[in-house]
Amino acid sequence: MPLVHIDLIEGRNPEQLKGMVKDVTDAIVKNTGAPAEHVHVVLNEMAKEHYAVGGILKSDEK
């Protein structure tokens, strides 16, 4: 059972998330031979206030 975790900053609409999950599932199926119904994808969306790069919160970027 392939299990894929994807961490991303919030802000994508439901259609974008559906497309991403479909594409990731298709890639796993293609490259592992696992049936799609066995591929699990977990999306973890973070608030911009909860993610920083180089000591700067994404919410503070201009």
VMD Tcl script that draws the C-alpha trace (Angstrom):
set ca {
  {0.00 0.00 0.00}
  {1.82 3.15 -1.12}
  {1.29 6.05 1.27}
  {2.19 9.54 0.06}
  {2.33 12.56 2.37}
  {2.26 16.01 0.78}
  {2.86 19.13 2.88}
  {1.91 22.44 1.31}
  {0.90 25.94 2.25}
  {-2.84 26.49 2.17}
  {-4.40 28.42 -0.68}
  {-5.28 25.94 -3.41}
  {-8.89 25.41 -4.38}
  {-10.59 22.01 -4.23}
  {-10.21 21.45 -7.99}
  {-6.44 22.02 -7.80}
  {-6.15 19.58 -4.91}
  {-8.25 16.96 -6.74}
  {-6.04 17.31 -9.82}
  {-2.86 16.96 -7.77}
  {-4.13 13.88 -5.94}
  {-5.17 12.28 -9.25}
  {-1.80 13.01 -10.88}
  {0.17 11.70 -7.89}
  {-1.97 8.55 -7.76}
  {-1.48 7.98 -11.49}
  {2.31 8.38 -11.12}
  {2.44 5.87 -8.26}
  {0.33 3.37 -10.22}
  {2.50 3.80 -13.33}
  {5.81 3.44 -11.50}
  {4.98 0.77 -8.91}
  {2.19 -1.25 -10.47}
  {0.09 -0.79 -7.33}
  {-3.65 -0.62 -7.97}
  {-5.06 2.90 -7.64}
  {-7.44 1.79 -4.90}
  {-4.41 0.92 -2.74}
  {-2.70 4.31 -3.13}
  {-3.23 6.60 -0.15}
  {-2.50 10.33 -0.40}
  {-2.49 12.55 2.69}
  {-2.54 16.33 2.20}
  {-1.30 18.49 5.06}
  {-2.10 22.14 4.47}
  {-0.30 24.67 6.64}
  {-1.26 28.24 7.37}
  {1.27 30.77 6.07}
  {1.80 31.75 9.71}
  {3.03 28.21 10.45}
  {5.77 27.93 7.81}
  {9.03 29.83 7.47}
  {12.00 29.85 5.12}
  {15.24 31.49 6.15}
  {13.70 32.70 9.40}
  {10.88 34.56 7.66}
  {7.27 33.44 7.95}
  {5.56 33.03 4.60}
  {2.81 35.31 5.94}
  {5.41 38.11 6.31}
  {6.68 37.88 2.72}
  {5.84 40.75 0.42}
}
mol new
graphics top color blue
foreach p $ca { graphics top sphere $p radius 0.5 }
foreach p [lrange $ca 0 end-1] q [lrange $ca 1 end] { graphics top cylinder $p $q radius 0.2 }
display resetview
